[in-house]
Amino acid sequence: MDPLHATPTDFLEAARLWGRSLSDGSMRLEWASIDGPLLAVDQFLTQNGVEIDDPVVLECGNSVPAALVLLALLVRGNTLVLLPPQPAAAQPLPGFLRHQIRVRSLTGHDGGLPDPAHFLELQLLEERQPLPSLLRRDRLLLRTSGSIAAPKLVVHSHAALIANARNAVERLALESSDCVSIPVPLAHMFGLGAGFLPALLAGAAIDLVEGANLIRYLERERIHRPTVAFFSPNLCNTLVRPRAAPGHYRHVVVAGDKLDPIVFQAAEGIYRRVVNLYGSTEMGVVCATDARAPNNLGKTTGETAGGRTGETTVGRPLPGVQLRLEAQTDGEPGELLTELLCAHPYGFEGYVDPDGRPLPRDPRLEEGWFATGDLAEISPDGQVELRGRRDHAVNRDGRLVMLPELERAIEGLPGVARVAIVIAGETRRGRAIVAFCTPREGTTLEVGPLRQNCQKFLPAYVVPDEVHVLPALPSLPSGKLDRRALLGLLPSYPLEARPV
């Protein structure tokens, strides 16, 4: 079948034929009996005035009812904006939406799926903007993470979303015999396009975990014995504790910020294999290391094919995905910086504003190339290694400082577990560097000695202007680091005027 002509009905057919079940800790739904619940949701939406041409917003948590409503909307062909459950003071909803759909919790529910009236809340949104033709049918919109800049609305066609997921199944080695744990949000591309839909296409059993923490995840792990799991780096850091390796895992998939090398090696000891995945809200899955390749345990150098270490490479691009590097001009003399550009057969259609109007497009996108904003290198055998964000570098004393590299250097200092660096204001040396650090478990981290170690072990031009110690770093619902929240912790007066 041509992937670009795939429909949601196709992957539901796969689920019916060899799929197993969908669970969330409170209820379980067998894939073989999914037609009845889907029909019930469809009838409920129709009876409450939700037409197929009506764009809707679905607040989607990690639950069986939420996943079922999501699938029903995809099968119907509704255009939908997918958001995590929103607090009362959430961002205003886009102006082109007609209905808001919330899924109530069924915690403690025992038995099959109840009547949709028991778990669905529908609200008709008044005084809406005219609907742009682009969003009339069969579109799914996701918000970018907003870890550095304000979030954008990204438009995908249903067909491309499903084709992207189908493209990832083999590289992630998902099989019908797997039990796949998804503790990352379904309302983000990692949870939806890399985890949920590929696992569904593979016919695997899927266990959704809402609000995963150490205790909750380990309890679900004990009950469901997953063979594959999808982790944010934050969650992986939390779960890597000294313990016996569970024998049921084949591998875990991690996407987002890089894992600390120590955490990576510990995770490989527990979960057998860590698969690094690289993608974006716009492009879905772009690269991934091979889930069937052996891990690095027992190798003295930790090297894999192409001379890359397992914790730094994000592998090769998926079939059909093309990558190229574009030289940048903002590095220091003699240093070559290259931004990663991606041409993806199943990528996004563009960005829209809150009224659904298309936003200006990068000229390179008109030629089929999406500028990722990531600085990268590609080895002769096609392995991709990320160096950091193009907008996450700074000139200091006339030299370029790659902030991810500085973060890793500070993480190597005594007592430091994790580091996040933000840029705040100007100093006489250039842009100001502020480091937020968390202590390693069982240690105490003090600002004074930490600053002294920075001055002792780091080149002078990269020593942070300020160092702060936090018990934990803030994260977004997607699991990515929330750098905007860190900026909010800083006083508004100029950094150079502050006492250090």
Phi and psi in degrees as a GROMACS rama.xvg file:
@    title "Ramachandran Plot"
@    xaxis  label "Phi"
@    yaxis  label "Psi"
@TYPE xy
-67.2444  117.632  ASP-2
-56.5441  -32.038  PRO-3
-71.9277  -12.1093  LEU-4
-107.989  14.7481  HIS-5
-71.1101  152.831  ALA-6
-130.684  163.273  THR-7
-56.7118  -29.7924  PRO-8
-61.7043  -32.4193  THR-9
-63.7924  -45.621  ASP-10
-76.2692  -24.9052  PHE-11
-68.4993  -34.4526  LEU-12
-63.6798  -40.6364  GLU-13
-61.9539  -41.5319  ALA-14
-63.5933  -40.7442  ALA-15
-63.9948  -37.8805  ARG-16
-73.0776  -47.4991  LEU-17
-135.955  4.85096  TRP-18
-71.1745  162.322  GLY-19
-109.625  -79.4234  ARG-20
-156.859  164.362  SER-21
-125.554  125.858  LEU-22
-135.458  162.929  SER-23
-143.066  14.6521  ASP-24
93.5268  -22.956  GLY-25
-111.132  -29.3836  SER-26
-150.586  164.351  MET-27
-136.545  135.356  ARG-28
-125.037  124.43  LEU-29
-78.4747  133.324  GLU-30
-61.3954  -31.8851  TRP-31
-64.1595  -21.6903  ALA-32
-110.814  25.3151  SER-33
-74.5542  -22.5239  ILE-34
-59.9476  -42.1718  ASP-35
-62.2223  -52.1975  GLY-36
-60.6133  -37.771  PRO-37
-63.8445  -42.7346  LEU-38
-63.9769  -38.9883  LEU-39
-63.6236  -41.7095  ALA-40
-65.5905  -43.4586  VAL-41
-59.9942  -44.5218  ASP-42
-65.2888  -38.951  GLN-43
-63.1128  -43.9457  PHE-44
-62.4839  -45.4667  LEU-45
-62.7434  -45.1371  THR-46
-63.2679  -24.4236  GLN-47
-101.769  19.6643  ASN-48
85.2044  11.8358  GLY-49
-87.887  103.079  VAL-50
-83.0615  161.601  GLU-51
-63.9565  -29.9155  ILE-52
-86.1433  2.37774  ASP-53
-86.5433  123.499  ASP-54
-75.414  138.87  PRO-55
-129.88  160.938  VAL-56
-112.086  130.086  VAL-57
-114.392  119.909  LEU-58
-86.1353  105.54  GLU-59
-112.661  110.382  CYS-60
-93.8473  -176.321  GLY-61
-92.4813  77.1406  ASN-62
-140.795  159.14  SER-63
-60.0835  -47.6018  VAL-64
-60.3386  -41.7306  PRO-65
-63.7003  -43.725  ALA-66
-63.7363  -37.2895  ALA-67
-65.638  -42.7629  LEU-68
-64.2066  -41.2477  VAL-69
-57.7984  -47.7431  LEU-70
-63.8431  -40.5727  LEU-71
-61.5853  -41.2791  ALA-72
-67.6107  -36.8653  LEU-73
-65.8485  -42.9486  LEU-74
-64.5399  -39.4034  VAL-75
-66.1291  -31.6801  ARG-76
94.8745  13.2944  GLY-77
-65.6564  142.391  ASN-78
-74.3513  131.374  THR-79
-139.208  143.318  LEU-80
-97.3135  124.609  VAL-81
-102.323  121.445  LEU-82
-130.991  151.97  LEU-83
-69.4907  162.812  PRO-84
-51.4782  130.084  PRO-85
-100.467  136.07  GLN-86
-70.3212  169.756  PRO-87
-59.632  -34.6275  ALA-88
-98.4468  34.696  ALA-89
-71.3386  170.394  ALA-90
-61.3592  148.817  GLN-91
-58.595  147.009  PRO-92
-76.7839  149.07  LEU-93
-53.8224  144.849  PRO-94
-75.3633  -9.91909  GLY-95
-93.915  -2.53429  PHE-96
-76.0355  149.74  LEU-97
-105.692  -33.2178  ARG-98
-137.823  147.021  HIS-99
-112.553  129.165  GLN-100
-118.326  123.479  ILE-101
-115.824  145.826  ARG-102
-111.468  116.994  VAL-103
-75.5632  152.202  ARG-104
-70.1935  141.692  SER-105
-115.798  33.1262  LEU-106
-56.2531  130.805  THR-107
86.4382  -2.03969  GLY-108
-69.755  136.427  HIS-109
-120.553  124.118  ASP-110
118.382  -167.692  GLY-111
-73.5302  179.083  GLY-112
-66.519  126.547  LEU-113
-75.5972  179.064  PRO-114
-57.1236  136.088  ASP-115
-54.4646  -24.7459  PRO-116
-61.8782  -20.1936  ALA-117
-82.5063  -19.0827  HIS-118
-130.069  -1.77025  PHE-119
-110.326  136.036  LEU-120
-119.245  125.144  GLU-121
-115.572  136.721  LEU-122
-131.114  126.56  GLN-123
-78.3199  126.122  LEU-124
-91.6089  118.919  LEU-125
-85.5915  163.305  GLU-126
52.7097  50.8003  GLU-127
-85.7374  157.306  ARG-128
-75.2111  156.499  GLN-129
-57.1011  145.796  PRO-130
-83.74  120.54  LEU-131
-64.5677  148.117  PRO-132
-61.123  -31.8698  SER-133
-57.5765  -31.1795  LEU-134
-104.901  19.045  LEU-135
-65.4822  -45.1676  ARG-136
-148.071  156.97  ARG-137
55.7043  41.45  ASP-138
-126.264  143.987  ARG-139
-122.289  130.606  LEU-140
-114.913  131.567  LEU-141
-120.014  149.279  LEU-142
-88.8841  138.612  ARG-143
-64.5815  163.94  THR-144
-66.5647  -32.68  SER-145
72.2452  27.4839  GLY-146
-69.868  -27.7572  SER-147
-122.056  -53.6539  ILE-148
-102.285  173.33  ALA-149
-64.7679  142.861  ALA-150
-61.4731  149.596  PRO-151
-118.871  160.986  LYS-152
-95.7441  123.144  LEU-153
-108.507  129.223  VAL-154
-101.486  125.32  VAL-155
-121.022  146.779  HIS-156
-82.1282  151.016  SER-157
-58.2097  -42.1701  HIS-158
-63.8102  -43.7377  ALA-159
-68.0375  -36.1393  ALA-160
-60.0702  -44.7897  LEU-161
-70.1963  -39.535  ILE-162
-63.9652  -38.2821  ALA-163
-61.1284  -43.521  ASN-164
-65.3224  -42.8857  ALA-165
-60.3195  -36.1494  ARG-166
-66.6876  -22.221  ASN-167
-91.9756  -14.8168  ALA-168
-58.4945  -49.3566  VAL-169
-67.9454  -45.2512  GLU-170
-61.7686  -35.5564  ARG-171
-86.1048  -0.602098  LEU-172
54.7248  45.7027  ALA-173
-87.3988  135.377  LEU-174
-133.186  161.329  GLU-175
-65.0033  -21.5793  SER-176
-82.4141  -5.72641  SER-177
-77.7757  150.553  ASP-178
-109.894  114.811  CYS-179
-104.454  122.183  VAL-180
-95.3504  130.515  SER-181
-124.968  90.6087  ILE-182
-95.1501  10.0682  PRO-183
-103.098  151.093  VAL-184
-62.5961  134.688  PRO-185
-66.3185  -21.1542  LEU-186
-82.2561  7.82195  ALA-187
-123.337  156.648  HIS-188
-60.2385  -35.3687  MET-189
-62.8265  -50.2994  PHE-190
-67.9721  -38.6574  GLY-191
-83.658  -59.4627  LEU-192
-82.1891  -23.189  GLY-193
-102.72  -28.914  ALA-194
-103.971  -68.7033  GLY-195
-64.3481  -55.4543  PHE-196
-65.9527  -43.8541  LEU-197
-61.7188  -38.9429  PRO-198
-64.6533  -37.9551  ALA-199
-64.286  -43.6213  LEU-200
-63.7288  -31.6323  LEU-201
-78.4136  -10.9563  ALA-202
78.5575  20.557  GLY-203
-78.7151  159.621  ALA-204
-73.384  139.348  ALA-205
-124.49  129.287  ILE-206
-115.98  115.53  ASP-207
-90.123  134.687  LEU-208
-121.739  119.613  VAL-209
-92.7831  133.877  GLU-210
56.2613  49.2886  GLY-211
-63.8929  132.17  ALA-212
-132.668  -176.973  ASN-213
-58.9488  -50.7427  LEU-214
-67.5307  -45.9931  ILE-215
-63.6015  -43.6643  ARG-216
-67.4847  -43.0807  TYR-217
-64.1546  -33.5043  LEU-218
-66.356  -44.6855  GLU-219
-67.1736  -36.0543  ARG-220
-60.4928  -41.0063  GLU-221
-63.6585  -38.2645  ARG-222
-79.1491  -46.0138  ILE-223
-96.7694  -17.2143  HIS-224
48.8734  63.2116  ARG-225
-64.7959  148.901  PRO-226
-97.7123  -25.1776  THR-227
-137.202  141.757  VAL-228
-140.19  152.537  ALA-229
-112.76  117.958  PHE-230
-118.965  142.061  PHE-231
-78.2995  157.328  SER-232
-56.5593  -37.9884  PRO-233
-57.4716  -49.5855  ASN-234
-66.399  -39.1497  LEU-235
-61.4592  -42.8515  CYS-236
-58.6982  -39.6134  ASN-237
-68.1976  -39.2872  THR-238
-82.1002  -17.7256  LEU-239
-80.0415  94.3781  VAL-240
-128.666  153.074  ARG-241
-58.6482  115.136  PRO-242
-163.455  164.417  ARG-243
-66.92  143.8  ALA-244
-73.0275  121.7  ALA-245
-63.5296  137.763  PRO-246
-81.374  -6.11622  GLY-247
-90.3806  -14.376  HIS-248
-76.2974  141.717  TYR-249
-99.8276  -41.471  ARG-250
-169.755  165.739  HIS-251
-123.981  151.286  VAL-252
-111.983  128.278  VAL-253
-124.967  133.026  VAL-254
-137.969  151.849  ALA-255
118.267  -140.647  GLY-256
-64.5815  150.56  ASP-257
-65.855  146.577  LYS-258
-77.2424  144.712  LEU-259
-57.0382  137.439  ASP-260
-54.2373  -35.1521  PRO-261
-66.837  -42.3637  ILE-262
-65.0567  -41.4824  VAL-263
-57.8052  -49.0085  PHE-264
-65.5355  -38.2273  GLN-265
-65.355  -39.9012  ALA-266
-65.0343  -38.55  ALA-267
-65.5062  -31.416  GLU-268
-69.0275  -30.2336  GLY-269
-88.5116  -44.256  ILE-270
-106.572  8.09966  TYR-271
77.7219  -47.1107  ARG-272
-151.447  131.384  ARG-273
-103.87  121.213  VAL-274
-99.7191  113.049  VAL-275
-79.7171  128.406  ASN-276
-119.167  139.641  LEU-277
-124.688  131.416  TYR-278
-168.029  -167.563  GLY-279
-156.031  166.623  SER-280
-59.3447  -33.6545  THR-281
-78.1658  -40.2402  GLU-282
-106.214  -5.44943  MET-283
66.045  -142.534  GLY-284
-80.2269  125.712  VAL-285
-107.96  -52.1648  VAL-286
-134.685  157.855  CYS-287
-161.694  145.311  ALA-288
-69.7907  158.783  THR-289
-77.0345  119.42  ASP-290
-66.3452  -19.4268  ALA-291
-93.3861  -5.31738  ARG-292
-73.6822  151.014  ALA-293
-66.5164  154.398  PRO-294
-83.6447  -172.644  ASN-295
-94.1251  -0.446407  ASN-296
-64.1328  135.125  LEU-297
88.7204  -5.95923  GLY-298
-95.0506  129.675  LYS-299
-68.0162  -29.0823  THR-300
-100.146  -16.6628  THR-301
70.476  16.5455  GLY-302
-82.9515  147.856  GLU-303
-118.108  -175.468  THR-304
-55.3966  138.163  ALA-305
86.1723  3.07415  GLY-306
80.2592  6.58655  GLY-307
-91.413  147.295  ARG-308
-84.9107  150.006  THR-309
-59.1459  -32.0635  GLY-310
-81.2473  -10.6117  GLU-311
-107.225  -32.0904  THR-312
-78.4873  148.073  THR-313
-107.676  17.9365  VAL-314
80.4903  -158.755  GLY-315
-101.514  159.505  ARG-316
-65.4726  153.622  PRO-317
-70.6297  162.155  LEU-318
-53.5013  134.06  PRO-319
86.6893  -14.3728  GLY-320
-87.8599  128.535  VAL-321
-109.613  141.452  GLN-322
-127.863  146.429  LEU-323
-146.5  161.59  ARG-324
-109.413  141.155  LEU-325
-122.648  121.958  GLU-326
-64.249  141.61  ALA-327
-104.948  157.504  GLN-328
-108.987  3.46752  THR-329
-100.205  14.765  ASP-330
-86.4538  175.844  GLY-331
-78.5316  158.623  GLU-332
-53.9116  133.002  PRO-333
88.2131  -9.15064  GLY-334
-105.519  128.721  GLU-335
-97.8428  118.616  LEU-336
-108.205  134.82  LEU-337
-128.628  127.381  THR-338
-91.0676  141.911  GLU-339
-85.1675  126.164  LEU-340
-113.33  144.105  LEU-341
-129.174  131.621  CYS-342
-112.226  113.545  ALA-343
-120.439  126.731  HIS-344
-66.2158  -17.6325  PRO-345
-125.074  33.6541  TYR-346
-82.2481  -170.856  GLY-347
-79.13  170.087  PHE-348
-98.8367  -16.6028  GLU-349
146.314  -178.516  GLY-350
-104.768  151.838  TYR-351
-130.234  156.401  VAL-352
-84.7865  177.658  ASP-353
-60.058  -16.0334  PRO-354
-96.4578  4.09075  ASP-355
86.5511  4.84865  GLY-356
-81.937  137.878  ARG-357
-59.0889  138.253  PRO-358
-89.4864  157.286  LEU-359
-54.6116  142.681  PRO-360
-105.338  143.514  ARG-361
-59.1224  131.533  ASP-362
-53.8562  -31.9061  PRO-363
-65.4394  -29.7287  ARG-364
-67.4356  -30.7536  LEU-365
-63.1187  -25.5988  GLU-366
-94.0698  5.46173  GLU-367
95.8576  3.94816  GLY-368
-112.062  124.666  TRP-369
-97.7183  122.993  PHE-370
-80.8349  110.564  ALA-371
-72.9516  -24.3143  THR-372
82.5979  -0.198458  GLY-373
-98.2184  135.237  ASP-374
-86.346  136.022  LEU-375
-151.757  167.673  ALA-376
-129.126  149.441  GLU-377
-124.53  123.838  ILE-378
-74.827  165.646  SER-379
-57.3904  -28.015  PRO-380
-95.0878  12.9124  ASP-381
92.4534  2.80863  GLY-382
-72.9878  135.705  GLN-383
-103.278  130.855  VAL-384
-123.944  125.803  GLU-385
-88.9841  139.342  LEU-386
-105.855  -13.7873  ARG-387
137.528  -179.048  GLY-388
-84.2369  143.685  ARG-389
-60.8005  -35.4433  ARG-390
-89.784  14.3266  ASP-391
-123.951  49.9212  HIS-392
-141.833  157.729  ALA-393
-150.993  146.143  VAL-394
-90.998  129.58  ASN-395
-134.042  127.353  ARG-396
51.8573  34.5123  ASP-397
79.6356  7.55683  GLY-398
-120.171  148.722  ARG-399
-85.3445  129.23  LEU-400
-111.307  117.816  VAL-401
-85.6444  111.735  MET-402
-63.3499  -37.3793  LEU-403
-59.3479  -36.6078  PRO-404
-68.5151  -37.0697  GLU-405
-66.7835  -39.8623  LEU-406
-58.7678  -44.7297  GLU-407
-65.6754  -35.3508  ARG-408
-65.2114  -42.6575  ALA-409
-69.879  -32.9862  ILE-410
-64.6688  -17.4158  GLU-411
-83.9575  -5.05638  GLY-412
-78.979  155.785  LEU-413
-57.3221  132.44  PRO-414
82.6834  -4.14686  GLY-415
-95.0564  128.057  VAL-416
-95.8294  -57.541  ALA-417
-134.043  152.221  ARG-418
-137.35  138.217  VAL-419
-131.289  132.641  ALA-420
-116.02  135.741  ILE-421
-125.433  158.648  VAL-422
-103.527  129.813  ILE-423
-143.888  105.425  ALA-424
77.9247  -170.565  GLY-425
-120.833  150.337  GLU-426
-128.457  177.217  THR-427
-67.2583  -15.685  ARG-428
-96.0129  -5.86169  ARG-429
126.019  -158.331  GLY-430
-62.1926  143.966  ARG-431
-83.7497  140.818  ALA-432
-109.477  126.519  ILE-433
-122.149  126.245  VAL-434
-108.965  129.522  ALA-435
-109.085  126.238  PHE-436
-125.342  148.609  CYS-437
-117.582  147.389  THR-438
-80.8466  151.763  PRO-439
-67.806  152.254  ARG-440
-57.6592  132.148  GLU-441
83.1654  5.24209  GLY-442
-121.805  161.528  THR-443
-111.818  132.398  THR-444
-117.017  121.657  LEU-445
-114.043  145.046  GLU-446
-62.3733  -45.7688  VAL-447
-57.304  -57.7338  GLY-448
-61.9211  -33.3041  PRO-449
-64.8142  -42.8354  LEU-450
-62.3735  -39.9463  ARG-451
-62.8129  -39.93  GLN-452
-66.9954  -37.5538  ASN-453
-59.7251  -44.8192  CYS-454
-68.2681  -30.2163  GLN-455
-78.7599  -40.1794  LYS-456
-107.002  -12.2019  PHE-457
-108.662  150.276  LEU-458
-57.505  145.926  PRO-459
-58.2574  -36.2447  ALA-460
-73.6051  -11.4233  TYR-461
-107.249  -2.76166  VAL-462
-62.7518  126.529  VAL-463
-60.168  148.193  PRO-464
-73.8671  -30.2557  ASP-465
-139.215  147.209  GLU-466
-129.224  131.473  VAL-467
-125.999  145.722  HIS-468
-110.629  126.875  VAL-469
-122.302  150.995  LEU-470
-66.2401  -31.0951  PRO-471
-156.381  155.101  ALA-472
-90.4672  140.932  LEU-473
-70.247  147.597  PRO-474
-133.694  157.323  SER-475
-83.0324  166.394  LEU-476
-55.5006  -27.7788  PRO-477
-73.3394  -11.9595  SER-478
97.0661  -10.3009  GLY-479
-73.5983  154.568  LYS-480
-62.9335  136.073  LEU-481
-98.5814  89.2675  ASP-482
-71.7534  -28.955  ARG-483
-64.6178  -35.4612  ARG-484
-65.7193  -36.6235  ALA-485
-65.0202  -41.6667  LEU-486
-60.2172  -33.5322  LEU-487
-67.4171  -16.3836  GLY-488
-81.9407  -10.8647  LEU-489
-92.1421  142.709  LEU-490
-61.5848  157.505  PRO-491
-85.1377  -11.4126  SER-492
-79.0584  160.445  TYR-493
-57.2372  138.825  PRO-494
-60.3017  -38.5988  LEU-495
-66.9052  -15.4328  GLU-496
-90.6352  -4.48645  ALA-497
-86.7387  148.571  ARG-498
-68.9845  141.591  PRO-499
